[in-house]
Amino acid sequence: MSFKENLLKKIEINKLATTVLNSIGPPGGERKIDKEAMKRLLEMSPFRYQRKRDLDLFIQEVDSGRGKILVLDNELPVYDTTIEDVAMRKSPYIKEMVSIRNAIKILKDSDVKISTKEDSLKIIQKECIDLLDLSFNDSDIQEIEADGAKSLEREYTDGIIECLTLFAELLNFTPPPKVFKIRHHEIMGGSEIRESGEVLYGPIVVYSLIENELKLIDEQIGSFDKGKIEYFQSIVSGNPEASKEGAEVFEYLRKAAISEASRP
């Protein structure tokens, strides 16, 4: 796959991981893991699926049947053992429970369980991303810039948002704090949080879904600064002009992404 395709895959992986993370409830709670999202994530990982007894297992075999095994249930446990051992511990037959040795294993699995819930999710997320080749050169970034400019010219909204999303990933841009949100606009920008809790937001990229207008405000604006926020809103409305507009925004983002990548 191309760099652009791999970067889009990474974004998809992180979104799925966030969906699963938000579905994890406190210990003993009634919230259920989003199994569909977790399954989609696992399908992009090196873990292979196997149904054993009544268990949905995902296995990364290492040596002679032993390896990392995730059980797709509400706890998301990952074990370092064999499939047969996990099956016996998680879904034992009555004849297996008669054995004292097995009963101890069933009641206490800390000898083979290496993670649960959030920690297991992090393991799978990392395994998925590690499969991707995310190395790139200047021409890869130039391609994203060109795709964005063409999409803007053709008023192809999905293409514009896709390219903005790619640059947001490269530059660690985030969605806007509440005070910067504007209806019918896609907004992203750099974010820095002060000790006071104020968010310094910027540079800010704003795309109007209705007007097909792309703008850049090349400065940081404090979330507590009402005057500056009104100034930001006036720029979005068209007066005064933004620091960059139209295809120049994609050029700015391309230069920023290449500069960011060259940092030691």
N, C-alpha and C positions, 0 to 999 in steps of 0.2 A: 504494500500500500504506500501511497505518497505521504509526505509529511503532513499535509493538510488533512488527509483521511485519518492518519494516526492521531493527530491532535483532536479531531472531532470525536474519535473513539475514546480518548482520554476524558474529554468533557462529558461524554455519555456515561462513562464508568463512574465519574465523580458525582454526577447527578443521581444515578441509581443508588450509590452508597449513601448519599444524603437522604434519599427517600427512605431507605432501610433504617438509617440512624434515627430519623424522626419518628419511626414506628416502634422503636424499642422503648418499652415501658419500665417502670421501677420494679425491683424484685418483689415478687408476690402479687403484682398488679394483674389486671385483666386485659391489658392491651396486648395485641397480637402482632408479631413480626409481619411485615409486608413480604410474604413468601414469594409472590410473583416477581417483585423487584429483585429480591435476593436470588431467585432462580435465574433471572436474566443476567445478573452479575456473574454468577457461577458459570454460566454457559460461555462467558468470555474469558474464563480463567483456565489454567491448566488442569483443573480438577475434572474428573470424568464421573458421570452419573451412574449409580447402580442402586437398584431396589433390592433391599434385603429384609426379609420378613415384612414388617409393616413400616419400615424406615426408608426415607429418602436420603441416600448417602452420596456425598461427593468426595472423590478419592484422588489424592495425589500420591501415587505409589512411589516409594523410594527404593526399597530393597526386599525382595522375596516376600511380597504380600504385605509388608509393613509400610506405613507412611502416614501422612496427614489425612485425616478423615473428618469431614464436617457433616453433622447431622442437621438436616433442614427441619428444625422445629423452633419453638419460641425462644429457646435458650441459645441456639446457634453454637453448640459445643464443637470444638475441634480436638480430636484425639490423635495421639501418636502411638498407633498400635495396629492390629490387624482388623479386617472387616468382621471376621468371626467373633473377635473379642468385643467389638463395639455392639454387634447384634445381640450378644449374650447379656451385656451390661444394660443396654437400653430397652430391649424387648425379649426378656428371658422366657424360655419354656419352663413349665412347672418342674420337669425332671432336672433342669439345670439349677433351679433354686434350692433343690434338696441338698446339694453340695455346700458345705460350710465355706469352702474356699471361694466358690462362685458367689455365695451370698455376700461375702465380704467385698468382693469386686463390685457387685451390684450396688451395695450401699455406699461404697467409697470409691470414686473413680479418679481421685486426685493424682494417682500414680501415672495415669496416661492422658488425662485431660490437660491440654496446654492453654486453652482460652475459651471464653464464652462471649456472647453478645458483641459489645463495641470492639473488643480486642480481636475477636474472630473476624468481624467485618473489616477491620484494618488489614488483617492478613490477606484476605481475599482481594480487597481493593488493590493492595500493593502487588499481588501476584498478577492481576489483570494488567496493570500499568507496566510492569516489568516485561511483558510480552511485546510491548510497542517500541518501535524505533522512533524516538523523538528527536533525533539529531537533525539539524537543518543548516542550510547556508543562506546567504542573502537572496538568492534566486527564489527560494521557497517563500520568503516573506514578500518579495516583490510580486509573486503570483497571487498571494492573498490580497495585496493592495490592488492589483489589476482587476481581480474578480469583484472586489468591492466597488471600484470606480465604474465598471461596466454595469453592475447591478443598479447602481444609483442612477446612471444615465437612462437605463431602461425602466426605471421605477419598479424594479423587482425586489419587493420588500423582503422576502425570505432570504434572498441572496445577500442583501445588505446586512441583515441581522446575523446571518451566519458568519460573515467576515468580521463584524464587530465582536461577536462572541469569541472568535479565534484570537483577535487582538487582545481582548479582555483577559483571556487565559495567559497569553504571552507576557502581558504587562501587570498581571495581578490586579486588574481593575475589578471593582465590586459594584453590585446594584446600589442605587442611591439611598441614603437615609430618608426617612419619611418626609422631612421638610424640603427635599429636593425633587420629590416625585411630582410629575405632571401628567395628567391624563392624556392618553393617545401618544405618548412619547416613550421611546426606549432610551434609557439613560445609564451610563456607566462611567466610572472614574476611579482615580486613585483615592485611597482612604487612609487616614492617620488619626488615631484616637489620642487625645490629650488626657492628662491625669484628671482633669475636671469632668471628663466624660464628653466634652465637645468633640465632634468629628470634623477634621479638616478634610474637605472633599475637593479633589481636583488633581490634575486637569480633568475636565468633565466633557464627555461626548454626549450629544443630544441628537436623537433622530426622531423627526416628526412622522408618525405613521400616516397621517392625513395629508400633509403637505409635501411629503418626500423631501424634506430638508434636513441636511446633516450639518451640525455645528460643533465647534470645539471652543470651550472657554479654558484658556491655558493659564490657569491660576488656581490656588487653593482658596476655598471659601468655608468659613467656620459655620457650623450648624447653629450656633447661638447668635450669629451676626445678622440681625434682621435686615439691616440696610444692604448688606452684601447679597443676601438671599433675594431681596427685591430686585437688585441689580441683575442677578442671575436670571430671574424670571423675565425681566425686560429684554435681555439678550435673546432668550428663547422666543419672545414675541416679535423680535425683529428690529428693535431699536434700543441700544446701539448695536453695531455689527459685532459678530463673534470674532475671536482671534483667528479662526480658520473656518471656512465654509466649503460645502460640496466635496469634490474629490480631493481637495487639499487636506481634508481631515484624514483620509486614508494614507496620504503621503506622510503626514505627521506621525501617524501610528506606526507606519513601516519603519521610519527612521528611529522612533523611540524603541521599537522592539529589537532592532539590530543593535542599538546602543546598549540596551539592557542585557542582551545576550553576550556582549563583548566584555562585560564587567567581570573582574576576577572573582 
